[in-house]
Amino acid sequence: MSAKIIWLFAFVALYWSYCIFWGIKSARMAKTASDYFIAGRQISLWVFVLAATATSFSGWTFMGHPGLVYRDGFQYAYASFYTITIPLTGVVFLKRQWMLGKRFGYVTPGEMLSDYFQGDAIRVLTVLVALLFSVPYLGVQLRASGFLFNVLTDDMLSVNVGMWVLSAVVLVYVATGGLRAVAYVDTLQCILLALGIVITGTIALNQIGGFDMINQGFAALGKTDVGKWGTTKGLGGGDYNAYFAIPGVIQFTAGLGKETPVGGLWTGIMVLTYMFALMGIQSAPAFTMWAFSNNSPKPFAPQQVWASAFGIGLVLFFFTAFQGMGAHLLGATPAANAAVVAAGVNIPSVLPDLTANKQGGLVPQYFNLIGDTAPALVGLLAVCALAAMQSTGAAYMSTAAGMLTRDLYKRYFNPTASHATQKLFGRMGVALIVGMALLVATYSADALVLLGGLAVAFGFQMWPSLASVTYIPWITRQGATWGLAVGLIAVIMTEKFGGSIAGFVGIDLPWGRWPWTIHSAGWGIIFNLLVCIPVSAMTQDAAAREHRMKYHNFLKEHCGLSPEKAKLKPIAWGIALAWMFFGIGPGAVIGNDIFGAPNVGVEGWTFGIPSIWAWQILFWILGVGMMWFLAYKMEMSTMPTKEVEALVEDIGDTTLETPSN
């Protein structure tokens, strides 16, 4: 057995010991259902800051994101702005959801929405969203962990065996300890996630020869048409190498599988709507339960502004870029390395050819570069990757099991279920979700890929319902419910999954996947609102409106802005919309060459780096400023101005009381 594999197993054993410790300790602390499902509303500031960050940025950030930067270039690297758009959802919703949970004793989002809208259909749909999010998302993470260990153990463990073995421990500690165990394990996982990306990016930069060499390589590559997409063909984004430019604002293609976008997929509109999808991570039902689990809103602002927007942003805009774009220079795209060397930039070809859709294996290849010289570091990096993959999955396992228990079992089958019974069914729910994810990942990897594409887009469809509860009393139960249902269908029908269903029954969808370079999350929210708004207009009811206003009057009383700050609302809206338009929307096309065209070389670049990269870094910095303004200055994530008094104690042995009580 090689030294690399010995160190790998040693670090995995240490990591597993930490996980099991917190599973056992948390189980002993979980006396009530609230203790188990939302940690007794007692998660502390720094635990939430790290745990919520780990949950937001999963193994896909560690493994998949660098691979797609490699495949599609800097035009895809705009996706790194999810370090801002994911917590932006939290800025908008988390504080107000926490206040409602504390006030009325809610444990799940289904309880909150059902009480607010006075109906159970929205509760069931919320559970459905949680399951449709959790199972494929978890399956993708678990299969990726099996693939990683298959590569690093030199095929000693097959993908499926590795996946099942590695899943066993996460199942044990989550089922045993509930959300508290997830939170404390996530604190370590967050640190390992960031550390692993930084180390891997440093390996890539070191292999290239440093920052100056990487930019010389980019300059040489920018003068060619080498790459998956060739050049952008002047479709609103200039005629540049597509690795260094986005291909215009929008393309009116039928969609992937019907007509391939020219010069690349990532138009301004595609980037914007893809960011919508990733905003679904913190609007998914799981994050409502994360909000309920805190003892105060104090952790929200530091998590959103400093840990996510600034900290993870710093990691992705630099170290992930080193990994993804640096791979072209290091031989993962042989033609790119050859062009760079021919231009007089001596960068060694040390990576295997990954051009045949093998971008998912990029990160393990970086690990293997140091396998002989630093086997202990490979073991550490493998655990960093494993922790990243399990961080998000663990949270969704726990919260989805909580919703199954309280929104289905307790609501419809055993309203007086005891604390012990609820915890038992919660643990059974965790096992069921993990089992479903593993079975799909093992026996139908194709179905897993299809389902995985739906997860975050489904989460984003919760926005109108959450906006209603926290801001907009005009939206009715019928509007929110039917809008959510239609939005979910629209997501399905503009994703690969919808095309596969249609093909199975003999129908050929004419629009393909992501028509007009608009992501399925964008299509989903368009149809969601097209139904939600008119249905709400047609179903206004004075008594129902009066009931909903109890929530909004409470929120206004406890977190309303002073007259001086209320005047800043138009400025806040303007800053947010301008940032979205120019940073992650149609206006991002300006960044292709505003600081020098991609093909003019280092001397012609204002900051000595490609214009598109400089634009992304600039708007990352501006985005952090925007997040600070919203979270702190506009008090969207600070403590309420008036203390929140609980009207209802956390529910265990009795049925949930309504706010009117």
N, C-alpha and C positions, 0 to 999 in steps of 0.2 A: 504494500500500500504506500502510495507516495506521500511525501511530507505535506503537500497541499491538501490532500483528502483527510489526513490525520488532524490538521489544524481546523479544517472545515467542520468535522464532527465535534471537535473540542469546543469551538465557539457556539455551535448549535446547542450542545448540551448545557452550556452556561446560560444561553438565552432561554431555553426551555425551563430551566430551574427557576429563573426569575418569573416567568409566566405562571408556572404552577404555584409558586409562593403566593402571588397576588390572588390567584383563583381561590386558594384555601383560606387566606386571610379575609378576603371579601365575603366568602360564604359565611364565615363566622359572624361577620358584622351585619349580614342581611337578615334582620329579624322580621321585617314586614315586606309586603309586596312593593311598597314604594322604595324601600332600601334596595331591593333586588333590581327593579326595573329602571329607576332613575337615581340610584345611589342616595336615597333619602334626601334629595335636594341639597346635598352637602359637599359637592365637588368644589374644591378650593381654587383660588385664582390661577396659580401656576400649573396646577394639574390640568385645568380646562384649557389654558393657553396652548400647552403642548399637545394634549390629547385631541382637541378639535382640529389643530393643524395637521396632526398625523392622519386623522380621519378624512380631512379634505384632500390631502395630497397622497395618493396611494402608491402601490407598486407600479401602476401605470406611469406615474411621474418618474419613477426610478428606471423602469425597464422600457416602456413603450414610447415615452415622449422623446428621448434621444434618438431612438430608431426612426421616428417619423421626421424629426429635424434632418436626419441623414437622408431619408428618402426624398423629401420634398424641399429641403433647403430652408432659407430664412423666410420664405413666404409662409411656411407652416409655423415657424418659430413665433409668429404672432400669437399662437396658442399659449405661449408662456404667460400671456396676460391673464390667464385664469388665476394667477396669484393675486390678482386684484378683483376680478369679477366674481370668483367664488365667495370671498368674504364680503363683497359688496351686497350680496343677498343677505348675509348675516347682519350687516349694518341696517338694512331696511326692516328686517323682521324679528331678529332674535330678542332684543330687549322687550318689545311689546308682547311677544309670546311668553317670555319669562314672567312678566307682570300678570298676565291672564292665568298662567299655570299656578303661580303663587296665590293669587286671589281666590281662585275657584277650585283648587285642588286637583287639577288635571294631571294625568300621568301620560296620556297618549294624545297625539293630534286628533285622532278620531273622536275622542271625548270632547275636545274643545270645539271642533267643527260641528259635531252633532248637536251640542248644546246651543251653539251660536245660531245655527240655521234651523234648529228644531226639526231635525229629520235624520234618519239613519242611512239614507242612500249615500250621502257624502262620506259617512264613516266607513262603509263597506268599500267605496271607491278608494279611500285613503289607504286602507289595508291592502287593496289590490296593487296600488302604486308601490307600496312598501315592498311587497313580494316581487313584483316585476322588476323593481330596482335591485333588491337584495340578492336574489338567486343567481341571475346572470352575472352581476357585478362580482359577487363572491366567487362564482365558478371561474371567471376569467383570472382573478387573482390567484386562486389555488392552482389552476393549471400552469400559470406562469411560474409559480414556485417549483412545481415538478419539473418543468422544462429547464429552469436554471440549474437545479441540482443534477439533472441528467447530463448537462454540459460539463459542470464542474467536477463531477465524479467520473468523468470519462466513460459514460454509459454504464457505470456500475449499478446505478439506480435508473430504472426506466422512468419515463415521464409519469405514467400512471401510478407506479409504486411510490415514487417520491412524493407525488401529490397527496396520496392517501395517508402516508406516514406523517408528512408535515402538517396535514390538516388535523390529525388526532389531537395534538397538544392544544391548538387554538380552540377546538371543540371543548376540550376538558376545562380549560380555564374560563371560557366565556359561559358555558352552561353552569359551572360551579359558582362563580362569583358574580355574575350579572354585569351591569354597566359599570359598577365601581371597579371591578377587576379590569375591564376593558380600558377604563380611563387611566389607571395606574400603569398598565403595561404600555399604553399608547405614549406615555411620557418618554419612556425609553425609546420606543419606536420612532418618535419624531426626531430625536437626536440622531439616531442611527440613519434615518432617511436622509437628513441634510448632510451628515458626515460622509455617507457613502457616495452621494452625488458629487460633493466637493473633491473627494479623493479620486474618483473615477475621471472627473474632468481634468484634474491635475496630471493624472497618468497620460491622458490624451495630449495635453499641452506639452508635457515633457518629451513625449515621443516625437512630436512635431519639431521641437527645438525652441519653444518659447513664444511669447506673444508677437514679437516682431516677425518671426517666421510664419506664423499662422496667417497673418495679414498679407505677407508677401505671397503666400500660397493662394489666398482668396483673390488677390489682384490678378494673378496668372490665370486662375480658373474663371474669373469674371470676364476675361477677354475671349472665352470660347463659348461654344454652344453645347458643351458636354453636359449630360444630365438626363434624368428621367423625362423632363418636360421640354428639353431643348431651350428655346427662347420664348419670351412672352408675346412675340409677334405683333407688337404695337397696339394691342387691344386696350388702350387706356392706361397701360402701365409701362409704355416704352418698349423697345425691342431689345431686351437684355437677357442674359443668361437667367433662366427661371429660378435658379437657386438664390438669386440676389434681387428678385423683384416679384411683386404680386401682379397677377395678370388682369389688371383692371378692376373696375367697380363691381361688375356683374356680367355673367355670360348667360344668354338665353338658350342654353342647351336643354335637351330633354332630361339630362341627368346621367350619372355614371351608369354604365351598362347599356345606355342608349346612345348618347353622344358624349365623348370624352371632352372636358373643357380644354381649350387651347392654351398652352403655356402654363398649365398647372391648375389645380382645383381651387386654390386659396385666394379667391377674389375678395374684395373688401366686404361684400355682403356675406360671403361664406364665413369669413373670419368672425364677423359680428354675430351671425346666428349660431355658429359653433360655440362662441362665448356664452350665448343664451343657454345652450345645452349644459355647459359646465356650471353655470349659475344654478342649475337644478340640483347640484350636490348639497348646497345648504338650504334649498327649499324643499328637499325630499323629507318625508315624514321623520326619518331618523334624527335630523337636526332639530326638529321641534322637541324631541325628547332630550337631546343634549341641552337645549335651552332650559327645559324644566328641571334638569338635574343640578343646576347651580344654586348656591346659597345666596348669590346676588349677581347683578349684571356687571360687576366690576371687571371680570375677565374679558368681556366681549371686545372692548376697544383695543386693548393691547394685542389680543389674538388677531383681530382683523387688520390692524394697521401695521404693527411691528413684526409679529411672528409670520403672518401670511404675506401681506403686500410687500413689506420691506425684506424680511429675512429669506423666505422662499423665493421671492422675486430675484434677489441678488444671486442666489444659487442657480436659478434657471437661466437668467439672461446672460450669464457668463459661463458657468461650468457645464451646463447642458449644451450650450452652443459649442463649446470646445469639443465635447463628445460627438455630437451629431454632425456638425459641419467639418470638424477635424477628420472624421472618418474618411471623407472623400480624398483628403490629402495623403492619408496613411495607407491607401490601397484598397479600401472597401469598394471604391469605384475605380477600377484599374485605369480606365481612360483618363480620369481626372488626375490621378497621380502621374501618369505619363505626360500629360499636358503641362503640369506644374514643373516636373523635372526638365522637360524640354525647354521651358522658359528660364532655366537656370536656377530654380529654387530646389535645392537638394533636400527633399523630405523622404525618408525611407518608406518603402512599402512593406508594412508589417502586419496588416490585417488581411484576412481572406476576402475574396470577392463576395460581396453581399448584394449584388445588383439584382439577383433573381428572387426578389421578394423575401429576402432573409433578414430584413432590418430588425426583426424582433430579437435576433441573436447578437446584436451589436455590443451591448453592455457586457455579457459574459466573455466576449472576445477581448475586451480591455482587461478583464480579470486575468485571462490566460496569458496576456503579455508579461505579467510579473509572476506567473505561477512558479517558475524555477528559482527566481532570485528573492522573492518575498512571499513564501507560502503562507506565513501567518497572516499577512495582510489580505491575501485572497480569502482566507477563512473569515476574517472580520468583514470584508466586503460582501461575502455571501450572506452573512447574518444581517447586514444592513439591508440587503435586497429582500431577504425573507421578512424582516420586520416591516419594511415598506408595504409589502404585499398583504400582510396580515392586518395591518393597522386599520384600514378601511373595512375590510371584511368582518373583523370582530365586532365593530360598532353596529354594522347592519344586521349581523346575526342576532345580537342582543336586542336591538330596538324592534326589529320585525317580529321576534318571538314575543316581545311585550305586547305588541299590537294584536297578534293572534290571540293571546291570552285574554286581554282585557276588552278588546273591541268585538271579538267573536265569541269565545268561550264564556267569558263572564257576562257579557251583555245578553246573549241569547240562550245559553244553556244552564248557567249557574250564577244568577245575579248575587247570591250571598256567599260566593266562594271565599274561603278563608285565605289568610296570608300564605299558609303552607301549601294549600291547593294551587294558588296562583303561581307560586314559585315552582312547584312541580311541573305545571303545564308550561311555564316559561322555559324550563330546561328541556322539556320534550320538544318545544317549538324550535329551540336552537338546534337540537339534533335533527329535526325534520328539515330545516332549511339547509344545513350543511350536507345532509344526505342527498337532497335534491340537487344541490349545486355540484356535488361530486359525481353523481350519476350522469348528469348532463355532460359534464366535462370529460368523463371517462368514455361514454358510449356514443356521444354525438357532439364532437368538437365543432362541427360545422354549425349545428344549431346553437351552440354556445356563442360563437362569433356573431350569429344573426341576432340573438337575444341581447348580447352585450351592447350592441349598437343602440338599443332602445333605452337603456337604463337611465342615463342622465337626462335624456330628452323627456322621459316620463316625469322625472322629478321637477323639471321646469314648469310642467303643466299645473303644478300646485300654486303658482304665483297668484292667479286671480282669487282663489279661495283664501289664501293667506292675506292678500291685500284687503279683502273684504273684512276679515276679522280684525285687522289691525288699523285700517285707514278708511275704507270706503263702505259705509253702511247701506249705500244705494243698491249694491249687488245682492240679489235675493238667493234663497235656497235653490230655486229652480234654475236660475241663471248659472250659479256656480256649479251645480251638479251636472247639468246638461253640457255646459261648456267644458268641464273636465273630461266627461265621457267622450265628447266629439274630439277634443284635443288629443286624447290618447289614441283614438282611431286614426287621426291625421298623421300622428307620428309613425304609427305602424305602416301606413300606406305609402309613406315617403322614405321608408328604410328598406334595407335588404330583406328583412323579415316579411314585410308586406308583399314584396315581389315574389318571394318564395311561396307564400300562401296562395297568391293568385295563380302562380304557375302550377301548383299542386292540383288546383281545381280547373285548370285549363284556360285561365285568363291571362292575357299579356297586358300588364299595366303600361300605358303608352308613355308615362312620364319618367320612369326609371327611379333611381335613388337620388335624392337631393336635387330635384329639378331646379333649373335656373341658378345653380350654385347657391341654393338656400338650404341650410341644414334642416333635418326633420324637426328639430326643436322649434325652428322658426315657423315652419308650416303648422306645427301643432298649436303654437300660441296664436297664430293668425286665425285658425278655425275655432279655437277655444274662445277667443274674444268675439268673433263674428256670431257666435251662439250666445255667449254669456251676456253681452250687452243688450241685444234686443229682447231676449227672454226676460232679463231682469226688468227692462222697461215695461214689459207686458204683464208682469206678475207682482207689481207693487201692492203691498198690503199694510194698512196702518198699524194693526196690532203687531205684526211681525217686525215692522220697522221700529216700533217702540221697544220691543224686546232687544233688538240688535243695538239700539242706542244705549242700553245699559252698559254695554261693553265700551262703546266709544266715549261715553261721558266719563266713565272711570278712567280710561286712558288719558283723556284730555285733562282731567283733574290732577292726575299723578305725573304726567310727563309733558305737559304743555310748555311751549317756549315762552320766554319773556317777550314783551312787545318789541324790544330792541332786536332780539335774535329772530323773531318772526319776520322782520323786514328782510332778513337775509335769505329767506326761502327761494325767491326768484333767482338770486345769485347762485345758490346751491344747485338748483335745477339746471341753470345755464352751464355751470362748471361740469356737472356730470354728463350732460348731453353733448357738450363740446368735446370732452375727453373721449366719449364713446365714438363720436363721429370721426375724429381725426386719429385716435389711438388704435381703435379696433374695428373701425367701420369704413365706409367708402372713402373718407378723407385720408386713410392710411396710404393710398396710392402715391401721395405726395412724397412719402418717405423713400420711394425707390431711388430717386436721384437728387433730392434737394441738397444733400451734402456731398454731391459728386456722383456721376454716373458709375455704375458697377464696372464698366470696361475702361475707365481712365487710369486705373492703377493707384497705388498708395499715395503718390504725390498729388493726385487730383482729388483725394478724399479729404474733406475739411478736418476730420478728426483722426485721420489715418486708419480708419476702419470703414467697411462698406456702409453706404448711406442708410440702407434698410436696417442694419444693426444699430447704428447711431440713433435713428428715429425710434426704434423700439426701446433703447435704453433711456432716451429723453422722456418718452411717454410713460415709461415705468416710474421714473422719478416724479413726474407730474401726477401720476396715478396715486402714488403714496401720499402726496400732498392733498389730493382730492379726498382720499380715505380719511386722513387726519381731520380735514375740514368737516366732513360729514359726521364722523364718529364722535369727535370731541367738541368742535366748535358748535355744531348744530345739535349736539347732545343726543344723537341717535343711538349711541351705545354707552352712555354714561348712566350713573345712578339716577333713579326717578327723583323728581323734585320733592315728592311727598312719599313717606314710607307706605309700602304696600301691606295692608292687613289681610290676613287669610280669613275668608268667610267660611271655608270648608276645610276640615282636616283631610290629610291624605286618606284615601279610601282603601280599606282592606276587606272587612267583613260585611260592610253595608253597601247599598247601591249608591251611585253617584248622585249627590244633590244638585239641583239646578241653581243658577245664579240668582233666581228670584227668591230663593230661600235665605 
